[in-house]
Amino acid sequence: MHLDPHVAIAAVSTLGAAWLMIKAGLSKNALEHRQRRRVCPSCGREIRARVCTTCAS
């Protein structure tokens, strides 16, 4: 199987443009990194599921 050079160039240029747009958005504070830890506002415990299992039951 042979990879067409035009497809490879299109893929690399698209990924490069996306990477540059993400870097520009992060540097201008238009984008934010995701926060990994969510805290329940009611009980203060970490939420690991879709809802707080302590408060929902």
C-alpha positions in Angstrom: 0.0 0.0 0.0 1.4 3.4 -1.0 0.6 6.7 0.7 -0.1 9.5 -1.8 2.2 12.6 -1.1 -0.7 15.0 -1.6 -2.7 13.3 1.2 0.4 13.3 3.5 1.1 17.0 2.9 -2.6 17.9 3.4 -2.7 15.9 6.7 0.5 17.4 8.0 -0.4 21.0 7.1 -3.9 20.5 8.7 -2.4 19.2 11.9 0.2 21.9 11.9 -2.4 24.7 11.5 -4.6 23.2 14.3 -1.6 23.0 16.6 -0.7 26.7 15.9 -4.3 27.7 16.5 -4.4 25.9 19.8 -1.1 27.5 20.9 -2.3 31.0 19.9 -5.6 30.5 21.8 -3.8 29.4 24.9 -1.3 32.3 24.8 -4.1 34.8 24.4 -6.1 33.2 27.2 -9.0 32.6 24.8 -8.6 28.9 25.6 -8.1 27.3 29.0 -6.6 23.9 30.0 -9.3 21.6 31.4 -9.4 21.3 35.1 -9.0 17.7 36.1 -10.6 17.8 39.6 -14.2 18.8 40.1 -15.5 19.6 43.6 -19.2 19.4 44.7 -20.4 22.8 45.8 -22.7 21.3 48.4 -20.4 18.9 50.3 -17.0 19.8 49.1 -16.0 16.3 48.0 -14.4 15.4 44.7 -16.9 14.6 41.9 -15.7 11.5 39.9 -19.0 10.7 38.2 -21.5 12.8 36.3 -23.1 13.9 39.6 -22.0 13.8 43.2 -22.8 10.4 44.4 -23.0 11.6 48.1 -25.5 14.4 47.5 -27.5 12.5 44.8 -28.4 9.6 47.1 
